[in-house]
Amino acid sequence: MRKGVLTILPICFFAFSTFVNVGIPAHAQPIVKGPNADNIKFIQYSDENIALKAAKSGDIDMYLYRLPLELVSEVRKDPALTVYDRDAGSFGLLFNPTTPNDKNVLNPFQLKEVRYAMNYLIDRDFVVGEILKGSATPMVDPFGISSPEYQDIADIVESFGFRHDPTLAEKMISDALERGGATRQDGKWTFNGNPITIKIFIRSDDPRRNSIGEALSSDLEKIGFKVEKIFGDLSRAQLDVYGSNPKDLKWQIYTEGYAGTGTFVAYNPAFPTQMYAPWFGNMPQGYTNNTLDEITQKLVNLNFTSKDERTDLVREAVTQGIQESVRIFIAQTKEPYVASSAVNGLVNDFGAGISSRFSLINAEVPSRNNLNVGVRQLSQGSWNNIAGFKDTYSLTIYSAIGDPATLYHPYLGTVIPVRENWTQISTKGPTDHLSVPADVQKWNPSAAKWEGVGSNELSKSEVTYNILYSKWHNGISMDKNDLLYSYYFAFEWGTNTTSAVNVDKTVDPEVTPLISAVLPTIKGLRFLSDDKVESYADIWHFDEKEIAGSAAIWTTEPWEITAAQERVVTSGALSFSRTGAVEKGVDWLSLVNPQHVQLIKSELQKMKDERYVPPALKGLVNAD
């Protein structure tokens, strides 16, 4: 049913840009650049059937969530509606690989061999054919067959030879459990005299994942496990699965789902990194794998010497991830989205489908200048730019309306500059280095000041670019202070300066490890003018556009908002990340939570009353 409305005015969440040609002859019509729609209203429809009726009646122009498969054939026949297929979403299983606190309890999935055997117990063909009605393909790796990188790993995926073979799975599991000290009595597994229970968290708000969970539960019971089924939606999963200490064993299997990428990307290190590497913060707490961390950090930091070496890194990451099987994949879905046939200009991105930013910029409904967009939920997580937007619902909205420095071509996956004009891309990589000018700046979190890098700093690459500023929602123009503050933030929150005499408050259990892995590649920047920047980065790529896209700086919110959030978080009232919120017993900061917004507003007023200027902007910003 229809429950909530979120209005975005104008088209971008934090920054908006409309460019108008000047110097046009008087007889010519002015050419106005920018989105066709002046405002977008996001309307929540948790029932897809009601959303479909709304699209047909014209109450909404599109629905950015998949249609029930049983309705698609009829919808395709309706001239008032258009169906757009999207290849991106995936279903899988996340296992809790941790040894529990209770030594009298054996968690089967603490054993790598048991996790790996689940690839033979799960029936991917049944899921694709029966549960997903053929609107999917079996999936073993994090990329899936629709990714441009799949061709480089297809032989690896095939080499594992996974198939539905419950007899083989049972033998592999039995061998591993017996080595771990378990015994089987009357067909039931026990450990230290107690039944071995598997807690499976089943997403009951998604009928497909509910069916996957029920089928898997039945298979586990058949091979001797006691199964405890826990039903819940994403909000509960945020607490029980992602937010709990795995050693407490509140869950052991989670029926996971991913919406896919917000855009089509030719070279995407995020897939193996996010799905397999502990350092990225998307694996169960306590799970470590130095090999996967090292491989994926090389991919993310563009630390390779050739296209072939990068391919080898991707192949090794996928191989290691499948062997570890902390997260396994079941199916990649073909998701049908619907829009009114009256809407012109929708762009069906190969990755995001019609939910990409290109669609909302380009979409047009004759005779009006607004768009009404249906979504299933406005959020089931957190809206904050630091460690939020982890759930599908908020990420769908943010990806469609955010204002990034670059985009990816919807059909080629190559980098496109949006808020920056690259004037020079220089590189001596992959093996040689440029000398970095001594007056190039970096933030020193220990000294709490900007410092020149000195005469001995080296960098593989340098990018010079012009910034395309515009106005924030409050009408104030962006400027270099906004960019500098985002640069400061990376060094400040990516470095833990805690010592015996000082506790660093600008540390977060998710944010700090993530940024610290990238910091060594950031070699500094200098402003040649207010809107022209030189940026140095110790990265290299065989596609220079990838260098430029990775080296340039950008921000998605005014420095005042970031500073106010910092003050609230460091005071202990809120946390940037979900993990930090659980550890501190506070809320996960969200800028669409009215109480959190009030805290930020109050902090902004305090900053004004104090004439506060953060250390990173002293001498640059006037307190008045």
GIBEL-V31280 format. One record per backbone hydrogen bond with DSSP energy under -0.5 kcal/mol. NH is the residue of the N-H (numbers start at 1). CO is the residue of the C=O. Records with the same first field share a line. If there is no record, write none. Layout:
# GIBEL-V31280
NH=CO  CO
This chain:
# GIBEL-V31280
3=1  44
6=42
8=40
9=7
10=38
13=401
16=471
21=31
28=25
32=30
33=19  31
36=361
38=369
39=369
40=8
41=371
42=6  40
43=41  373
44=4
45=375
46=1
48=46
51=47
52=48
53=49
54=50
55=51
56=52
57=53
58=54
59=54
60=54
61=372
62=372
63=338
64=374
65=63
67=336
71=68
72=68  69
73=69
75=71
76=72
77=73  74
78=75
79=77
81=78
82=339
84=337
85=83
86=335
88=86  333
90=258
91=331
92=256
93=328
94=254
95=326
96=252
97=95
101=247
103=101
105=102
107=105
108=106
110=107
111=108
112=110
114=111
115=111
116=112
117=113
118=114  115
119=116
120=117
121=117
122=118
124=122
127=123
128=124
129=125
130=126
131=126
132=127
134=128
135=132
136=134
137=332
139=330
147=144
150=147
152=149
153=150
154=150
156=153
157=153
158=154
159=155
160=156  157
161=157  158
165=120  163
169=165
170=166
171=167
172=168
173=169
174=170
175=171
176=172
177=173
178=174
179=175
180=176
181=178
182=177
183=190
185=183  188
188=185
189=224
190=183
191=194
194=191
196=189
197=195
198=226
199=197
200=198  228
201=199  253
202=200  230
203=201
204=202  232
205=232
206=203
207=205
210=206
211=207
212=208
213=209
214=210
215=211
216=212
217=213
218=214
219=215
220=216
221=217
222=218
223=219
224=221
225=220
226=196
227=225
228=198
229=227
230=200
231=229
232=202
237=233
238=234
239=235
240=236
241=237
242=237
243=237
246=244
248=245
249=246
252=199
253=199
254=94
255=201
256=92  254
258=90
266=413
268=266
269=267
271=268
273=269
274=270
275=271
276=272
277=272  273
280=277
281=278
282=277
287=284
293=289
294=290
295=291
296=292
297=293
298=294
299=295
300=296
301=297
302=299
303=298
304=302
310=306
311=307
312=308
313=309
314=310
315=311
316=312
317=313
318=314
319=315
320=316
321=317
322=318
323=319
324=320
325=321
328=93
329=140
330=91
331=91
332=137
333=89  331
334=135
335=86  333
336=334
337=84  335
338=63
339=82
340=61
341=80
343=340
344=364
348=346
349=347  353
350=410
353=349
355=352
356=353
359=356
360=356
361=357
362=358
363=359
364=344
365=368
366=342  364
368=365
371=39
373=41  371
374=62  372
375=43
384=382
388=384
389=382
395=391
396=392
397=393
398=394
399=395
400=396
401=397
402=398
407=416
409=414
413=409
416=407
418=405
419=405
420=405
421=466
422=420
423=464
424=464
426=462
428=460
429=460
432=428
434=459
436=457
440=437
441=525
442=451
444=449
445=443
448=444
449=444
451=442
453=440
454=438
459=434
461=537
462=426
463=535
464=424
465=533
466=421
467=531
468=419
469=467
471=16
472=476
473=14
475=472
478=470
482=479
483=479
484=480
485=481
486=482
487=483
488=484
489=485
490=486
491=487
492=488
493=489
494=490
495=492
497=495
499=502
502=499
504=502
505=503
507=505
512=508
513=508
514=510
515=511
516=512
517=513
518=515
519=515
520=516
521=518
522=519
523=521  536
524=536
525=441
526=534
528=526  532
529=532
532=529
533=465
534=526
535=463
536=524
537=461
538=521
539=537
540=302
544=542
546=543
547=543
548=544
549=545
550=546
551=547
552=548
561=558
562=558
563=559
564=560
565=561
566=562
567=563
568=564
569=565
570=566
571=567
572=569
573=568
574=568
575=587
581=577
582=578
583=579
584=580
585=581
586=581
587=573
589=575  587
591=383
593=590
594=592
597=593
598=594
599=595
600=596
601=597
602=598
603=599
604=600
605=601
606=602
607=603
608=604
609=605
610=606
611=607  608
612=607
617=614
618=615
620=617
621=617
